[in-house]
Amino acid sequence: MGIKEVIKKIFGTGENTAEDITEVSNLENVRIYIKQQLREKGLKNNQIEIDFSNVCTKEEVVKVAEELGFNLERGEKEGVWWLFR
């Protein structure tokens, strides 16, 4: 949890802003996409190459992949990432 989230929890009104809800929704969509790609392609040598172009931002990829326990490395093409364990 970043400093921004900590401050929101301490001083927040308890209400989620539209921005907060959108961010959570986007992150959930990225989680679903990663899991879908894992089911379709599977891990080969404990790694998978996933094209996130037109799906989400770099920050969202990094955050969700780390939450799911993956390390990351950029692929050769724009928006492509290698996820590995």
C-alpha positions in Angstrom: 0.0 0.0 0.0 1.4 3.3 -1.1 1.6 6.5 0.9 -1.4 7.9 -1.0 -3.6 5.0 0.1 -2.5 5.2 3.7 -3.3 8.9 3.8 -6.7 8.2 2.2 -7.4 5.5 4.9 -6.4 7.8 7.7 -8.1 11.0 6.6 -10.7 9.7 4.1 -14.4 10.1 4.6 -14.9 6.4 4.1 -16.5 7.1 0.7 -14.9 5.9 -2.5 -14.4 8.5 -5.2 -15.3 7.7 -8.8 -11.5 7.6 -9.4 -11.0 5.0 -6.7 -13.7 2.8 -8.1 -12.4 3.1 -11.7 -8.9 2.2 -10.6 -10.1 -0.9 -8.7 -12.2 -1.9 -11.7 -9.3 -1.5 -14.1 -7.0 -3.5 -11.8 -9.6 -6.3 -11.6 -9.9 -6.3 -15.4 -6.1 -6.7 -15.6 -6.2 -9.6 -13.1 -8.9 -11.3 -15.2 -6.9 -10.8 -18.4 -3.7 -12.2 -16.9 -5.6 -15.3 -15.5 -7.3 -15.8 -18.9 -3.9 -15.6 -20.7 -2.5 -18.2 -18.2 -5.4 -20.6 -18.9 -5.0 -20.1 -22.7 -1.3 -20.2 -23.1 0.0 -21.7 -19.8 3.4 -21.2 -18.2 6.3 -22.5 -20.2 9.5 -22.7 -18.1 7.7 -20.8 -15.4 7.1 -17.8 -17.7 4.6 -16.3 -20.1 4.6 -13.5 -22.6 1.5 -11.4 -22.6 0.6 -8.5 -24.9 -1.0 -5.7 -22.8 -1.2 -3.1 -25.5 -4.6 -1.6 -25.7 -5.5 -3.3 -22.4 -4.0 -1.3 -19.6 -1.2 1.0 -18.4 2.3 0.0 -17.5 1.6 0.8 -13.9 -1.4 -1.4 -13.8 0.5 -4.3 -15.3 3.3 -4.0 -12.7 0.9 -3.6 -9.8 -1.3 -6.6 -10.6 1.5 -8.9 -11.7 3.4 -8.3 -8.5 0.2 -8.8 -6.5 -0.2 -12.2 -8.2 3.4 -13.1 -7.3 5.1 -12.6 -10.7 8.3 -10.8 -11.6 8.2 -8.8 -14.8 10.4 -7.9 -17.7 9.5 -5.9 -20.8 9.1 -7.7 -24.0 10.5 -6.7 -27.4 7.3 -5.1 -28.7 5.5 -2.1 -27.1 3.0 -3.3 -24.5 4.4 -6.8 -24.2 5.6 -8.1 -20.9 7.2 -11.4 -19.7 5.8 -12.6 -16.4 7.8 -15.2 -14.6 8.2 -16.9 -11.2 
